[in-house]
Amino acid sequence: MNEVVLEAEGLVKTYKRVRAVQDVSLVLRRGRVTALVGESGSGKSTVAKLLARLVEPTEGEILLDGRKVRRVREYRRKVQMVFQDPFASLNPIHTIRYHLTRPLKIHKRQETPEELMERVQLPADFLSRYPHELSGGQRQRVAIARALAAHPEVLLADEPVSMLDVSIRLGVLNLLLDLKERLKLAVLYITHDIASARYFADETFVMYGGQIVEGGDSESVTQQPAHPYTQLLIESAPDPERSVVALDAPAEEAAAVSAGCQFAARCPKVQARCWIDAPPRSDVGAGHWAACWLYVETAGAAA
Ligand SMILES: Nc1ncnc2c1ncn2[C@@H]1O[C@H](COP(=O)(O)OP(=O)(O)OP(=O)(O)O)[C@@H](O)[C@H]1O
């Protein structure tokens, strides 16, 4: 079993009346990629911000290497984030060298910017360039190199390839896989694209309405999806023209459901009890679970 690096327990984040995240628990393990999949508004980015400690949880706690880290600075060194937009995350007035030298200094690292560039497979002569002289994929590699300067244990990647050209996405995902292997990083891969989770992640969690509704190893979750929501996501995935957004409910609507299953209003398999009680997690395979009443019948619900 790969060692647990980051553990979130019962995370809740409320913004005024919107419950962006409701009771989310997950673990990230050394040398493993964990995907968090869901539509726009499902709460994925809020989970990333909570795990990065960019926002404080309303409830719940986060353990890093088994302990609560009070010093945010120490925490942020070990848990680095890569954002969706490589155009917005680099400062246009500074060279690439500046972007990499700064974190190396802050974290008192012996490494050189050249070594960081090599790690993300970029030529060292790009160091003298400005962000606008690089492509989106190259910029995202610089953002990853900057995160690596801190020698993190965890990389939180929030839709790291969704703004990139389709043709270069695979290259950036393969780089993340390579770093996971070589540096034994725990990676959280946030995406709306469940097909990419199968390819890229060891384990996959599916989020809907601020909650995780299904989880397990990526192969089982994507090949034998149990939750009706995951099934719908997968059905709409093969055709990139048929956007998953078509399934989407306004987030406020999802967040307004106070009892029962969050997905009841959109579920093709809805039953009477779905409106009344929230479904518990049930085992649907080895290490694979779903929070759905369809699976509660005979076998007991898993804790
Ligand atoms: N700072 C905020 N203030 C108020 N509401 C917020 C804030 N941040 C997020 N929300 C709400 O919380 C819910 C979840 O948002 P979140 O950004 O986490 O979803 P997401 O799945 O990451 O979507 P996207 O892929 O579009 O970023 C949404 O209803 C959103 O409007």
The ligand as an SDF file (V2000), in Angstrom:
LIG
                    3D

 31 33  0  0  0  0  0  0  0  0999 V2000
  -15.6910   32.4710   -3.3500 N   0  0  0  0  0  0  0  0  0  0  0  0
  -16.9150   31.9920   -3.5600 C   0  0  0  0  0  0  0  0  0  0  0  0
  -18.0210   32.6870   -3.1610 N   0  0  0  0  0  0  0  0  0  0  0  0
  -19.2440   32.1980   -3.3540 C   0  0  0  0  0  0  0  0  0  0  0  0
  -19.5150   31.0200   -3.9470 N   0  0  0  0  0  0  0  0  0  0  0  0
  -18.4860   30.2790   -4.3780 C   0  0  0  0  0  0  0  0  0  0  0  0
  -17.1230   30.7150   -4.2160 C   0  0  0  0  0  0  0  0  0  0  0  0
  -16.3160   29.7670   -4.7370 N   0  0  0  0  0  0  0  0  0  0  0  0
  -17.1080   28.7830   -5.2080 C   0  0  0  0  0  0  0  0  0  0  0  0
  -18.4220   29.0880   -4.9940 N   0  0  0  0  0  0  0  0  0  0  0  0
  -19.5790   28.2440   -5.3600 C   0  0  0  0  0  0  0  0  0  0  0  0
  -19.3200   26.9280   -4.9170 O   0  0  0  0  0  0  0  0  0  0  0  0
  -19.7550   25.9620   -5.8720 C   0  0  0  0  0  0  0  0  0  0  0  0
  -18.6020   25.0630   -6.2960 C   0  0  0  0  0  0  0  0  0  0  0  0
  -17.6440   25.8400   -7.0030 O   0  0  0  0  0  0  0  0  0  0  0  0
  -16.2450   25.2520   -7.5250 P   0  0  0  0  0  0  0  0  0  0  0  0
  -15.5290   26.3620   -8.2090 O   0  0  0  0  0  0  0  0  0  0  0  0
  -15.5550   24.5500   -6.4500 O   0  0  0  0  0  0  0  0  0  0  0  0
  -16.7280   24.1890   -8.6090 O   0  0  0  0  0  0  0  0  0  0  0  0
  -15.8880   23.4480   -9.7170 P   0  0  0  0  0  0  0  0  0  0  0  0
  -16.3850   22.0620   -9.7580 O   0  0  0  0  0  0  0  0  0  0  0  0
  -14.4420   23.5970   -9.4790 O   0  0  0  0  0  0  0  0  0  0  0  0
  -16.2870   24.2070  -11.0190 O   0  0  0  0  0  0  0  0  0  0  0  0
  -15.3390   24.8030  -12.1730 P   0  0  0  0  0  0  0  0  0  0  0  0
  -14.8270   23.5900  -12.8910 O   0  0  0  0  0  0  0  0  0  0  0  0
  -16.2790   25.6310  -12.9700 O   0  0  0  0  0  0  0  0  0  0  0  0
  -14.2780   25.5870  -11.4770 O   0  0  0  0  0  0  0  0  0  0  0  0
  -20.3850   26.7760   -7.0000 C   0  0  0  0  0  0  0  0  0  0  0  0
  -21.7590   26.8610   -6.7400 O   0  0  0  0  0  0  0  0  0  0  0  0
  -19.7420   28.1270   -6.8680 C   0  0  0  0  0  0  0  0  0  0  0  0
  -20.6010   29.1250   -7.3810 O   0  0  0  0  0  0  0  0  0  0  0  0
  1  2  1  0
  2  3  1  0
  2  7  2  0
  3  4  2  0
  4  5  1  0
  5  6  2  0
  6  7  1  0
  6 10  1  0
  7  8  1  0
  8  9  2  0
  9 10  1  0
 10 11  1  0
 11 12  1  0
 11 30  1  0
 12 13  1  0
 13 14  1  0
 13 28  1  0
 14 15  1  0
 15 16  1  0
 16 17  2  0
 16 18  1  0
 16 19  1  0
 19 20  1  0
 20 21  2  0
 20 22  1  0
 20 23  1  0
 23 24  1  0
 24 25  2  0
 24 26  1  0
 24 27  1  0
 28 29  1  0
 28 30  1  0
 30 31  1  0
M  END
$$$$
